[in-house]
Amino acid sequence: GLPYALAYKRLMAMRNQLDLAAIQQLIKRQGLFPLGSLVAFEDGNLGFVKQQDKSNNPLVVRIVYNKLNNTSIKPTDLRLDLLPEDRKKLLPEDPAKYKLRNNVLLETL
Protein backbone atom coordinates (compact mmCIF):
# COMPACT_ATOMS: atom_id res chain seq x y z
CA GLY A 1 0.00 0.00 0.00
CA LEU A 2 0.87 3.65 -0.29
CA PRO A 3 2.09 5.25 2.95
CA TYR A 4 -0.52 7.73 4.19
CA ALA A 5 1.88 10.71 4.18
CA LEU A 6 2.65 10.12 0.50
CA ALA A 7 -1.04 9.59 -0.26
CA TYR A 8 -1.91 12.94 1.35
CA LYS A 9 0.88 14.63 -0.62
CA ARG A 10 -0.39 13.16 -3.89
CA LEU A 11 -3.95 14.22 -3.13
CA MET A 12 -2.82 17.78 -2.43
CA ALA A 13 -0.88 17.79 -5.71
CA MET A 14 -4.13 16.90 -7.50
CA ARG A 15 -6.10 19.79 -5.99
CA ASN A 16 -6.79 21.19 -9.49
CA GLN A 17 -8.54 17.93 -10.39
CA LEU A 18 -10.11 17.20 -6.99
CA ASP A 19 -12.14 19.29 -4.59
CA LEU A 20 -9.63 20.95 -2.25
CA ALA A 21 -12.22 21.28 0.53
CA ALA A 22 -12.91 17.53 0.35
CA ILE A 23 -9.18 16.72 0.55
CA GLN A 24 -8.76 19.01 3.55
CA GLN A 25 -11.82 17.47 5.24
CA LEU A 26 -10.42 13.96 4.69
CA ILE A 27 -7.09 14.91 6.27
CA LYS A 28 -8.87 16.66 9.15
CA ARG A 29 -11.09 13.62 9.83
CA GLN A 30 -8.30 11.06 9.66
CA GLY A 31 -5.61 13.23 11.19
CA LEU A 32 -2.06 13.56 9.95
CA PHE A 33 -1.34 10.16 11.50
CA PRO A 34 -4.42 7.96 10.86
CA LEU A 35 -5.21 4.90 12.96
CA GLY A 36 -2.94 2.02 11.98
CA SER A 37 -0.25 4.23 10.47
CA LEU A 38 3.40 3.65 11.31
CA VAL A 39 5.23 6.48 13.07
CA ALA A 40 8.82 6.96 14.20
CA PHE A 41 10.08 8.54 17.39
CA GLU A 42 13.42 10.36 17.51
CA ASP A 43 14.91 7.52 19.59
CA GLY A 44 14.40 5.13 16.65
CA ASN A 45 11.36 3.35 18.03
CA LEU A 46 8.59 2.63 15.54
CA GLY A 47 4.98 2.08 16.42
CA PHE A 48 1.49 1.97 14.99
CA VAL A 49 -1.10 4.58 15.95
CA LYS A 50 -3.63 2.69 18.05
CA GLN A 51 -5.83 5.48 19.39
CA GLN A 52 -6.43 9.14 18.61
CA ASP A 53 -7.61 12.01 20.79
CA LYS A 54 -10.68 14.14 20.03
CA SER A 55 -8.62 16.23 17.58
CA ASN A 56 -7.48 13.10 15.68
CA ASN A 57 -3.92 13.37 16.95
CA PRO A 58 -2.18 10.17 18.08
CA LEU A 59 -2.90 9.38 21.73
CA VAL A 60 -1.70 5.77 22.02
CA VAL A 61 1.06 4.25 19.88
CA ARG A 62 1.96 0.55 20.00
CA ILE A 63 5.77 0.38 19.87
CA VAL A 64 6.96 -2.73 17.97
CA TYR A 65 10.38 -2.10 16.41
CA ASN A 66 13.57 -0.09 16.72
CA LYS A 67 14.99 1.07 13.39
CA LEU A 68 18.37 2.10 14.79
CA ASN A 69 19.30 -1.48 15.70
CA ASN A 70 16.83 -3.21 13.33
CA THR A 71 15.17 -5.30 16.01
CA SER A 72 11.64 -6.17 16.97
CA ILE A 73 10.53 -4.99 20.39
CA LYS A 74 8.00 -6.63 22.67
CA PRO A 75 4.82 -4.68 21.79
CA THR A 76 4.19 -1.89 24.28
CA ASP A 77 1.42 0.70 24.28
CA LEU A 78 2.72 4.22 24.85
CA ARG A 79 0.41 7.08 25.86
CA LEU A 80 1.68 10.25 24.23
CA ASP A 81 -0.17 12.54 26.63
CA LEU A 82 2.03 11.20 29.46
CA LEU A 83 5.31 11.93 27.65
CA PRO A 84 7.35 15.12 27.99
CA GLU A 85 6.92 17.47 25.03
CA ASP A 86 10.41 16.75 23.68
CA ARG A 87 9.53 13.03 23.23
CA LYS A 88 6.21 13.57 21.42
CA LYS A 89 7.60 14.41 17.97
CA LEU A 90 6.45 11.84 15.41
CA LEU A 91 7.56 11.27 11.85
CA PRO A 92 5.79 9.15 9.22
CA GLU A 93 7.37 5.82 8.28
CA ASP A 94 6.71 3.21 5.60
CA PRO A 95 5.89 -0.19 7.17
CA ALA A 96 6.99 -2.00 3.99
CA LYS A 97 10.53 -0.71 4.52
CA TYR A 98 10.70 -2.73 7.76
CA LYS A 99 8.33 -5.55 6.72
CA LEU A 100 5.91 -4.57 9.50
CA ARG A 101 2.17 -5.17 9.48
CA ASN A 102 -0.34 -3.31 11.59
CA ASN A 103 -2.20 -6.51 12.52
CA VAL A 104 -0.14 -6.29 15.74
CA LEU A 105 -2.76 -3.73 16.82
CA LEU A 106 -5.34 -6.51 17.07
CA GLU A 107 -3.34 -8.46 19.64
CA THR A 108 -4.04 -8.10 23.34
CA LEU A 109 -1.01 -7.18 25.43
N, C-alpha and C positions, 0 to 999 in steps of 0.2 A: 504494500500500500504506500501511498504518498504521505510523508510526514505532514502533520497538520500545519506546521509553520510554513512549509513550502506551499501547501494547498491554499492557505490564506493569502500568501504573496501572489500566487498565480491568479486568484480571484480578483485581487485588487488591481492587478495588471490588466484585467479584462473589464474594467469598470466602464469602458466605452461601449461594450457589448452587453453588459449585465447592469441591472439596477443597483447603483451604488448604495442606496438606502437599504436594500435587501442584504447586500454583502455585509454592511456595517451591523445590521440587526443580527445576522447569523453569528458574527464574531462576538457581539455583545452577549448573545444568549449562551453560546458555548464557552466563552471566555478565551483568553489567549492560550491557556493550557487546558483543553477539554478533558473530561473524564477519560481515563485510559491512556492518555498521552505520556510519553517518556520525557522526563526532565532530568537535568544534570545540576548538581550542586557544585560549588567551587572546590569542595574537597575531593571531587572525583566520584562521589556516590551518584548512582542513577536510580531513579524510582519512577513508578507509574502513579499518576494522579488518581487517587481513590475517592476523594470527596472534595467538594467545593463549598465555599461560603456563600452567603446570600448574594454577593456581587460576582459570583462565578470565578473567583480566584481560588487557587489550590488551598485546601485546608489540611488535608491528610494525603501524604505521599507514602507509598509502600516502597521502601528501599530494597533493591534486589541485587545490585551489582556495583563494583567499583571499577571505573574505566582506567584509573591510573595504574592499577596492578592486574587488570584483566581477570578479576575473580568474581565468582558469584558470592553473594552475601546471604546469610540466613534472612529471609524476608522479615522486615520490621516496619511497622507503621509509625510514621513521624508526623506529629502535629506541628504545622508551621506557625500557628499562633503562639506556641510556647517557646519558639526559638528567638534568640536575639536578632535584631534587625540585620546585622552583618552576615547572618547565616541563611537568610531567607531568599537570597537572589537565586533565581532559577533560569536555566537556559534550555531551549528545546534540543532534543536529541532524536536520532533516528534509530528505532529499535532493531531494524534490519542490520545495522552496522555491528551490533553486538549479539545478533541472533537471539534477541529477547522477545518474548510474547507476553501480552498483557493478561493472559489467562491466569497468571499468578494472583490477580486481584480477586478471583473467585474462591481462592483457598482461604480457609479459616486458620488464623494464627494460633 
